[in-house]
């Protein structure tokens, strides 16, 4: 029941390719057979919602040739990846979780899709997502999507909105997926599905070619089987893109000290009152993980995160107002084709006034100022990733979707600070509940300091010496 080294990682695939034990074409054939199987299983996994055998094989064969000629393009050459349906990926439909968008196949790649192709990655398809990214369960009853299942327990949700991305990685279909995160949409599903999720600093990874649902809160980031894989993907994708103005002034993405043997000299900030606002099992696993980091030489410093309730409300005002503004034409024209939950969220968004939005942005400036002060005394802030484990799927959710505002609010508790202020956040699995569902810890750092997150993340990963095998798991190396 235990996978010693965890799920199949990028590095394991690279070793197999370099030694000639396996070729990207063989792995691609395995994946195609598994994608067919996923669709037929009861219940269907619904992680990848659009894929094309011919496309997959073309990329895999080109990579196989490069390995044969010893002229590979990057550490992602031949590595299977998927992208959330929010990104434009040729030749798939850019549906963004809806039934009405993307009526024609896409003819232009999003920047991240283009960069993955240039790196030699094998794009195995586009992943399921919560309709228009408006929720945190991943529940999408639309005919093209259906409910993605949590590989650790198919009767539970994956989390959202990058639901299929996390499910695909956890189920072993690919070691790397790309998601977007405006209110925890990378980190929530990564946590619920027991894999690693990185939300980059706002603007760090290009969002060009991604539906611009909320322009001030959304960051792009990888979901991977390991922290090392997240570091590789981050270092390939993180750079200014002339087509994406928000990230033009960023400092160079480097990873100094990432593999340092210990954490000596690092100060980990914890606001214990905030930290403890979670279920007992989650708290227990996360506290043990913090002790593990201390045992490696890091010191824990008590910090106070002020005005968290104000920041939480202000984040909701910003993200919903921006989505409501961007989706104004859809709201007028396609209201009846949207899920009930999406309608409710957008209706709520239309209740906010210009004054609310201005006030919320003033709060953002205040909160960023508080964080600046905190990061002058500590290297990072630790919190549990989510206060609870993945919720159960009910029969009615399959037909009408799910709308549980109290769950949405709760699931985003530790996530919103990163989206509201643009700081980066990393979630790493640290254990399981008594029911066998994954639990994760979150590390946040100052703007552009993803390097310290990855350094701490590598050590956090060692804390959980055993990875439980999900109940739905495909071994692409077989």
C-alpha positions in Angstrom: 0.0 0.0 0.0 3.0 2.3 0.4 5.0 3.7 -2.5 8.5 4.0 -1.1 9.8 6.8 -3.2 6.4 8.3 -3.8 4.6 8.7 -7.1 6.6 8.5 -10.4 8.6 11.7 -10.7 10.1 13.6 -13.6 13.6 12.5 -12.5 12.7 8.8 -12.6 11.4 9.3 -16.2 14.6 11.1 -17.2 16.7 8.3 -15.8 14.7 5.7 -17.8 15.0 7.8 -21.0 18.7 8.5 -20.6 19.6 4.9 -19.8 17.5 3.8 -22.8 15.4 1.6 -20.6 12.3 3.3 -21.8 11.5 5.8 -24.6 9.0 8.7 -24.5 7.1 6.9 -27.2 6.6 3.8 -25.0 5.5 6.0 -22.1 3.1 7.8 -24.4 1.5 4.5 -25.5 1.0 3.5 -21.9 -0.6 6.9 -21.2 -3.0 6.6 -24.1 -4.1 3.1 -22.9 -4.6 4.6 -19.4 -6.6 7.6 -20.7 -8.9 5.2 -22.5 -9.2 3.2 -19.2 -9.9 6.3 -17.1 -12.9 7.1 -19.3 -14.3 3.6 -18.9 -13.7 3.2 -15.1 -16.6 3.4 -12.6 -16.8 6.2 -11.7 -14.7 7.8 -14.5 -11.7 9.7 -13.2 -12.4 12.8 -15.5 -9.0 14.3 -14.9 -8.1 14.9 -18.6 -11.1 16.1 -20.5 -9.6 16.5 -24.0 -6.8 14.5 -25.5 -5.7 13.4 -28.9 -3.7 10.2 -29.5 -2.1 11.5 -32.7 -0.9 14.7 -31.0 0.5 12.8 -28.0 2.4 10.4 -30.3 3.8 13.1 -32.5 5.4 14.9 -29.5 6.6 11.6 -28.0 8.2 10.4 -31.2 10.0 13.7 -31.7 11.4 13.4 -28.2 12.4 9.7 -28.7 14.4 10.8 -31.7 16.1 13.6 -29.7 17.1 11.1 -27.0 18.5 8.7 -29.6 20.6 11.5 -31.1 21.6 12.8 -27.7 20.2 16.3 -28.4 17.5 16.8 -25.8 16.0 20.2 -25.3 15.6 20.5 -21.5 14.9 18.5 -18.3 11.3 18.3 -19.4 12.1 16.6 -22.8 9.7 13.6 -23.1 8.0 14.4 -19.8 4.2 14.0 -20.0 2.3 17.2 -18.9 -1.2 18.5 -18.9 -2.6 22.0 -18.7 -5.8 23.3 -17.1 -8.5 24.0 -19.7 -8.2 27.7 -18.8 -5.1 27.8 -21.1 -5.2 27.9 -24.8 -3.6 24.7 -26.1 -3.6 23.8 -29.9 -5.7 21.9 -31.2 -8.1 21.6 -28.2 -11.2 23.6 -27.3 -10.6 26.5 -24.9 -13.8 25.8 -22.9 -12.6 27.0 -19.5 -15.0 24.5 -17.8 -18.1 25.8 -19.7 -20.4 24.4 -22.4 -20.5 27.6 -24.3 -16.9 28.8 -24.7 -14.3 27.4 -27.2 -16.7 26.3 -29.9 -13.8 26.1 -32.4 -10.4 24.3 -31.8 -7.7 26.6 -30.6 -5.1 27.8 -33.2 -2.7 29.6 -30.9 -0.9 28.4 -27.7 -0.8 30.2 -24.4 2.7 31.2 -23.5 3.1 28.4 -21.0 1.9 25.8 -23.5 4.4 27.2 -26.1 7.3 27.1 -23.5 6.5 23.5 -22.6 6.5 22.5 -26.3 9.8 24.3 -26.8 11.2 22.4 -23.7 10.2 19.1 -25.5 7.4 18.2 -23.0 4.7 15.8 -24.2 1.3 17.5 -23.7 -1.1 14.7 -23.0 -4.2 16.9 -23.1 -6.1 19.6 -21.2 -7.4 19.0 -17.7 -10.8 19.3 -16.1 -11.6 22.5 -14.1 -14.3 24.1 -12.0 -16.5 26.1 -14.4 -14.8 29.5 -15.0 -12.7 28.8 -11.9 -15.5 30.0 -9.6 -15.2 27.3 -6.9 -12.9 25.2 -4.7 -14.5 21.8 -4.9 -13.8 21.0 -8.6 -17.5 20.0 -9.0 -18.5 20.5 -12.6 -21.6 18.7 -13.8 -21.3 20.1 -17.4 -21.6 17.5 -20.2 -18.0 18.0 -21.4 -16.5 17.8 -18.0 -18.4 15.8 -15.3 -17.0 15.4 -11.7 -13.3 14.7 -11.5 -12.5 12.1 -8.7 -9.9 12.3 -6.0 -7.5 9.5 -6.6 -7.1 8.9 -2.9 -10.9 8.3 -2.6 -13.1 8.5 -5.7 -16.1 9.4 -3.4 -14.4 12.7 -2.5 -13.8 15.9 -4.4 -10.4 16.8 -5.9 -10.7 20.4 -4.8 -10.7 23.3 -7.4 -10.5 25.1 -9.6 -7.5 23.3 -11.1 -9.2 20.0 -10.3 -8.2 17.8 -13.2 -4.6 19.0 -13.1 -4.2 17.7 -9.5 -6.1 14.5 -10.2 -4.0 13.7 -13.2 -0.7 14.1 -11.3 -2.0 12.2 -8.2 -3.3 9.3 -10.4 0.1 9.0 -12.1 -1.0 10.1 -15.6 1.7 12.8 -15.7 4.3 14.0 -13.2 3.6 17.7 -14.1 0.5 19.8 -14.6 -0.1 23.5 -15.0 -2.9 25.3 -13.1 -3.9 28.9 -12.2 -4.5 30.2 -8.7 -6.8 33.2 -7.9 -8.1 32.0 -4.5 -6.1 28.7 -3.9 -7.0 27.1 -7.3 -3.5 25.4 -7.6 -2.9 24.8 -3.9 -6.3 23.5 -2.8 -6.5 20.6 -5.3 -2.8 19.8 -4.9 -3.4 19.6 -1.1 -6.6 17.5 -1.4 -4.9 15.1 -3.9 -1.7 14.8 -1.9 0.7 16.3 -4.4 2.9 19.5 -4.6 1.5 22.8 -5.7 3.3 26.1 -6.3 1.6 29.4 -6.8 4.2 31.7 -8.2 4.5 35.4 -7.2 1.9 37.5 -9.1 3.2 37.9 -12.6 6.2 35.5 -12.2 4.9 33.0 -14.8 3.1 34.4 -17.9 -0.7 34.2 -17.9 -0.9 35.2 -21.6 -3.4 32.9 -23.4 -5.2 32.1 -20.2 -8.7 33.5 -19.8 -8.2 36.7 -17.8 -10.9 36.1 -15.2 -9.4 38.1 -12.4 -6.4 40.3 -13.3 -5.2 41.2 -9.9 -5.3 37.9 -8.0 -4.4 35.1 -10.4 -1.0 33.5 -10.6 0.1 30.5 -12.7 1.9 27.6 -11.2 2.9 23.9 -11.5 1.3 20.9 -9.7 3.9 18.1 -9.5 4.6 14.8 -7.8 7.7 16.2 -6.1 9.2 19.6 -5.0 12.2 19.0 -7.3 9.9 18.7 -10.3 8.1 21.9 -9.2 11.6 23.6 -9.1 12.4 22.4 -12.6 9.1 23.5 -14.1 9.3 26.8 -12.3 12.8 27.5 -13.6 11.7 26.8 -17.2 8.5 28.9 -17.0 9.4 31.8 -14.8 10.6 34.7 -16.9 9.2 38.0 -18.3 6.9 37.6 -21.3 6.5 40.7 -23.5 2.8 39.6 -24.0 2.1 39.7 -20.3 2.8 43.1 -18.7 2.4 42.1 -15.1 5.7 40.2 -14.9 8.0 42.4 -17.0 9.9 44.0 -14.1 10.6 40.7 -12.3 14.1 39.8 -10.9 15.8 36.8 -12.4 14.4 33.4 -11.2 17.4 31.7 -9.5 17.4 28.9 -7.0 20.4 29.6 -4.6 20.9 27.2 -1.6 18.0 25.1 -2.8 19.9 21.9 -2.0 21.6 23.1 1.2 22.0 20.2 3.6 20.0 21.9 6.4 17.8 24.9 7.2 20.3 26.7 9.6 19.7 30.4 9.7 16.2 30.3 8.3 13.4 31.9 10.4 10.0 30.5 10.0 7.1 32.8 10.9 4.0 31.3 12.5 0.9 33.1 13.8 -0.3 30.3 16.1 -3.8 31.6 16.5 -4.3 31.7 12.7 -2.4 28.4 12.3 -4.6 26.5 14.7 -7.9 27.4 13.0 -8.2 23.9 11.4 -9.4 20.4 12.1 -7.6 18.4 14.8 -6.0 15.9 12.4 -4.8 18.6 10.1 -3.3 20.5 13.1 -1.5 17.5 14.4 0.2 16.6 11.1 1.1 20.2 10.4 2.6 20.8 13.9 4.7 17.7 13.5 6.0 19.0 10.2 7.0 22.3 11.7 8.9 20.4 14.4 10.7 18.5 11.6 11.8 21.8 10.0 13.1 23.0 13.5 15.1 19.8 13.8 16.9 20.8 10.6 18.2 24.0 12.2 15.4 26.5 11.3 14.0 28.6 14.1 10.2 29.2 14.5 9.4 32.9 15.2 5.9 33.9 16.4 4.4 36.6 14.2 1.1 38.3 14.2 -0.8 38.5 10.9 -3.0 41.6 11.4 -6.4 42.3 9.8 -6.8 38.8 8.3 -10.6 39.0 8.3 -10.5 42.4 6.5 -8.0 40.9 4.0 -10.2 37.9 3.5 -13.3 40.0 2.7 -11.3 42.4 0.5 -9.9 39.4 -1.5 -13.4 38.2 -2.2 -14.5 41.7 -3.3 -11.5 42.0 -5.7 -11.7 38.6 -7.3 -15.5 38.5 -7.7 -15.8 42.1 -8.9 -13.1 41.5 -11.5 -14.6 38.2 -12.7 -18.1 39.8 -12.8 -16.6 42.6 -14.9 -14.8 40.3 -17.3 -17.8 38.0 -17.6 -20.4 40.7 -18.1 -21.1 39.7 -21.8 -21.3 36.0 -20.7 -23.6 36.8 -17.8 -26.0 38.6 -20.2 -25.8 36.1 -23.0 -25.0 32.7 -21.5 -26.5 33.0 -18.0 -28.8 29.9 -18.5 -25.9 27.8 -19.8 -23.8 28.3 -16.6 -23.8 26.1 -13.5 -26.1 27.2 -10.7 -23.0 27.8 -8.5 -21.4 30.0 -11.1 -24.6 32.1 -11.4 -24.7 32.5 -7.6 -21.1 33.6 -7.4 -21.4 36.1 -10.2 -24.7 37.4 -8.8 -23.0 38.0 -5.5 -20.2 39.8 -7.4 -22.7 42.2 -9.0 -23.7 43.3 -5.5 -20.4 45.0 -4.8 -20.0 48.7 -5.5 -17.2 50.8 -6.9 -16.7 52.0 -3.3 -16.3 48.4 -2.1 -13.7 47.7 -4.7 -11.7 50.9 -3.9 -11.8 50.1 -0.2 -10.7 46.5 -0.8 -7.7 47.8 -2.8 -6.8 50.2 0.0 -6.8 47.1 2.3 -4.5 45.4 -0.1 -2.0 48.2 0.2 -2.2 47.9 4.0 -1.8 44.1 4.0 1.2 44.3 1.7 2.8 46.9 4.0 2.2 44.5 7.0 3.8 41.7 5.1 6.8 43.8 4.2 7.4 44.3 7.9 6.9 40.7 8.7 9.3 39.5 6.0 12.0 41.9 7.3 12.1 39.6 10.4 11.3 36.1 9.0 12.1 34.2 5.7 8.7 32.7 5.4 5.2 32.2 6.9 3.9 28.7 7.7 0.2 27.7 7.8 -1.7 24.5 7.2 -2.7 24.4 3.5 -6.4 23.8 4.1 -8.3 23.5 7.5 -9.9 20.2 6.4 -9.5 17.2 4.1 -11.3 16.7 0.8 -15.1 16.7 1.2 -17.4 13.9 0.1 -19.3 13.9 -3.2 -23.1 13.6 -2.9 -25.4 12.1 -5.5 -27.1 15.4 -6.2 -23.7 17.1 -6.9 -23.4 14.9 -10.1 -26.6 16.4 -11.5 -26.9 20.0 -10.3 -23.4 20.7 -9.0 -22.5 21.8 -5.5 -22.8 25.1 -3.8 -21.6 25.3 -0.2 -20.5 28.8 0.7 -19.3 27.9 4.1 -17.0 25.2 2.7 -15.7 27.6 0.0 -14.9 30.2 2.6 -13.2 27.7 4.9 -11.2 26.0 2.1 -9.7 29.4 1.1 -8.8 30.5 4.7 -5.0 30.0 4.4 -4.9 30.7 0.6 -6.3 34.2 0.2 -3.4 36.1 1.7 -1.1 34.9 -1.1 -3.6 35.8 -3.9 -4.6 39.2 -2.3 -1.0 40.4 -1.9 0.7 38.4 -4.7 3.2 36.6 -2.5 4.2 33.0 -3.6 3.0 29.9 -1.8 4.0 26.2 -1.9 1.9 23.3 -0.5 3.6 20.0 0.3 1.9 16.8 1.6 2.8 16.1 5.2 0.5 13.2 6.1 -2.9 11.6 6.0 -6.1 11.7 8.0 -7.5 8.6 9.7 -9.7 8.2 6.6 -6.5 8.1 4.5 -7.1 11.6 2.9 -4.0 13.8 2.3 -3.0 16.7 4.5 -0.6 19.4 3.5 1.4 22.3 4.9 1.8 25.7 3.2 4.9 27.8 3.1 4.7 31.5 1.9 7.6 33.8 1.2 8.1 37.4 0.2 7.6 38.5 -3.4 9.9 36.8 -6.0 11.5 34.5 -3.3 10.2 31.2 -4.6 13.7 29.8 -4.0 13.3 29.7 -0.2 9.9 28.0 -0.6 11.5 25.3 -2.7 14.4 24.9 -0.3 12.1 24.4 2.7 9.7 22.3 0.5 12.5 19.8 -0.3 13.0 19.3 3.5 9.3 19.0 4.2 9.0 16.3 1.7 11.5 14.1 3.6 9.3 14.5 6.7 6.7 12.2 5.1 8.9 9.2 4.6 6.2 7.1 3.1 3.7 8.0 0.3 0.5 6.1 0.4 -0.6 4.8 -3.0 -3.8 6.4 -4.2 -6.7 4.0 -4.8 -6.7 5.1 -8.4 -3.1 4.9 -9.7 -1.6 4.3 -13.1 2.1 3.4 -13.4 3.2 4.9 -16.7 6.6 3.2 -16.3 5.0 -0.3 -16.4 
